[in-house]
Amino acid sequence: MRVLVPYSTRDPKSRLAPFLDADERVSFARRMLEDVLTAIRDAGHAPEVIATGAVAGLDVPVIVDERHLSPAVNAQLDPPVAIVMADLALATPVAIQRLVETPGDVVLVPGRGGGTNALVVRDAAFRVDFHGNSIADHRDGARRSDCTTTEVDSYRLSTDVDEPADLVEVLLHGSGRSTGWLREQGIRLRPTEGHVDVERP
Amino acid sequence: MRVLVPYSTRDPKSRLAPFLDADERVSFARRMLEDVLTAIRDAGHAPEVIATGAVAGLDVPVIVDERHLSPAVNAQLDPPVAIVMADLALATPVAIQRLVETPGDVVLVPGRGGGTNALVVRDAAFRVDFHGNSIADHRDGARRSDCTTTEVDSYRLSTDVDEPADLVEVLLHGSGRSTGWLREQGIRLRPTEGHVDVERP
């Protein structure tokens, strides 16, 4: 299946500012994108990047569209098609395969905090809208378009990496470039009372 | 399968203090326990509660053990057996069934922040240890006991409810007593820039 991966080249991952400066956030976002593309390819699918600006050095097609995320994705929404966010650093081929094999006109993977981390669209009536509480909007939109909806229950795909707490998950459960890069920067786990935090000594 | 549900009657859910007072935290923890027991029963399994003190009004066996979580669970660890934490407010029968049907001497479900939210134990050599970064300790312990290990990739089972941010997930994706109780207390979603938060006006 064609799998679209939207990728912002404009100040990515701003909520990681307490741990990473602007250049580092660009580097980390790029590592996460590479991990997502690898998982999609290793699952046997064909990723394409939809980027807000030029992205060099990727061996996959890059569609440059300067518009916001939703119109840029909707312009490419020729079903059947999957959309997978570029910051799913824990994505594995198995998880991508579960997504793509799940039946339904619209298949949704919620992200923590109300987002939508991945979709499969099999009905041309459906449009994406990533603004705000998008998982609720996507459920409503599918209903209005008379589409059947299925949700995929995956910790790996529901974990988008936005905040320092998410780095804990990447360090604990990741094995790709993103995890290696964080370790190279000296970012590491710090046990606290009852759970685990991150620190950059 | 026999499914053990450890439940603390001592100051539960203390990290929810910004939103709920001590009595409310007890009420909320009880609603979450009931949701977990319902999911296990609806999946066709037999839950038993392991509690640190007396728990009234439950129609399942309650084993009272005043010790810490790990020795109390290990005392009941006669395989095959599953252990499911009592604060998995988003657990569904489908997710419980996936857990129980996953093969492996030791089946692990990580919790966010380094914890272990659920296990299946099919080898008597394995012991639980819930202290600190328990998912890493459980992986190591399974290896030392020559047990095969499998992990279940489930957002619903990986979401233990410890912090205010977790209440967002309960309000967005729950449909049980816990979600209803939060709404009755006036706790509701508040859209913010880029994601969703909770508020109690």
Interface residues (C-beta under 8 A of the other chain):
Chain A: T92 V94 A95 R98 P110 R112 G113 G114 G115 G132 N133 I135 A136 D153 S154 Y155 R156 L157 S158 D162 A165 V168 E169 L172 H173 L189 P191 G194 H195 V196
Chain B: T92 V94 A95 R98 P110 R112 G113 G114 G115 G132 N133 I135 A136 D153 S154 Y155 R156 L157 S158 D162 A165 V168 E169 L172 H173 L189 P191 H195 V196
